[in-house]
């Protein structure tokens, strides 16, 4: 399984966007279930950013064509997150 850049991409984002309220933005990690490609159904470690009091998620890793911004609830359901 190819390793992605999720931990580095999200840490770099937070360092670059240091003006953001650090009480409202969190780097999170857990395991997710891959939902496409040859590794569909396999679990892997993953990182993402939560903001707006943990209600929203930003995932700007190379796992996605474009950055994903959605509700935390939706992200956790679709990715089958185990934090």
N, C-alpha and C positions, 0 to 999 in steps of 0.2 A: 504494500500500500504506500503510495507516494505521500511524503510528509508535506504539509502545507506551511504557510507562513503566519498562521493566526496569532500566535503569541507575540511574535516580533511586530507584525503589522499593527496590532492594537496597542502595544506598548509604545511604538513609535508615534501613533496617532495621539495618544495622551501626552507624550512629551512635546509634540509639535503644537498641540492645542492647549498649552499650559494655562491659557487665560480662562478656561472653563472652570466652573465651580467644582472644586475637588470633593465637596460634600455631596454633589449630585451625580457625579460620573464615577463608575466603578469598572475596573477590569475584572471580568469574571471568567471562570473556567470550570469545566466539567467534562462529562462524556456525552457525545451525541451519536445518533444513528445516521449513517450516510444513507442518502435516499436516491442516489443515481449512480450510474456507471457500474463497473465490474465489482465494486466493493459495496454495492447496495445492500443494506441490512447489517453491515458490520459496524461495530461501535469504535469510536476513536476519541482521544482527548482533543479538546477544542477550547478556544478562548473567544470572547466577545466582550462588548462594552454595553453596560446598562446605564440609562440616564433617565431624567425626569422622575426622580424618586423610585427608580427601579421599574417603572411602568413601560419603558421603551427599550429596544435593543438595536444596536448598530453592529453589523458584522461586515467588515471591509477586508476580509481575508481573500486570498487568491482562490478560495473554494467557489467563489461566486463571480459571475461575469460583471455584475455591478454591485455596489454596496447594498446590503439589506438593511432596511430600517422598518421595524414593525413592532407591534406590542409584544411585551415580554410573554404574555400568555400564549399568543400565537406561535412565537419562536420556540417556546418550550414544548408545545404540542407537536409542531411540525418536525423539529429536530430530535424529539424524544430525549430531551435533556435530562441528565442525572447529574445534579450539581453536588 
